[in-house]
């Protein structure tokens, strides 16, 4: 399958807006889970970036475009720790968001400033995604693979189950998308 961020007329624009929403949160060593074609790696020095992508053609493209950066088809050893874990437009594709966040949290270092940065479409615009995918505005593959679109409350609940606190939340793209920033819960 091709990079879903480039399928559909509007997908490159939407990807760009997700990157813009998340870019200011990139800090320190970054794990980019679901990195696609690796475009976000251009914002992080090669030694501080690890991208993970399951789609082999996207992974090969990322490696060719950003040869100094590290791209993997699977998560690194769990002893590796990161200051920022970023996962843009991924959580809506997993069957258990709390387990997903818990898995990501296992890669956070122990610094108080460490963060998990998530973007996801808002459920109020699910019909827009469905219609847009049917007429070629958005990726049909990505839309077909949506498990659940989470609102702020569901994101917060998944975070709590994963031992995380939702410390910042905002909507962007006229409310169609969400940015959620998580940190470890303070005991």
Secondary structure, 3 states (H helix, E strand, C coil): CCCHHHCCCCHHHHHHHHHHHHHCCCCCCEEEECCCCCHHHHHCCHHHEEEECCCHHHHHHHHHHCCCCEEECCCCCCCCCECEEEEECCHHHCCCHHHHHHHHHCCECCCCCCEEEEEEECHHHHHHHHHHHHCCCCCHHHHHCCCCCCCHHHHHHHHHHCCEEEEEEEEECCCCEEEEEEEECCC
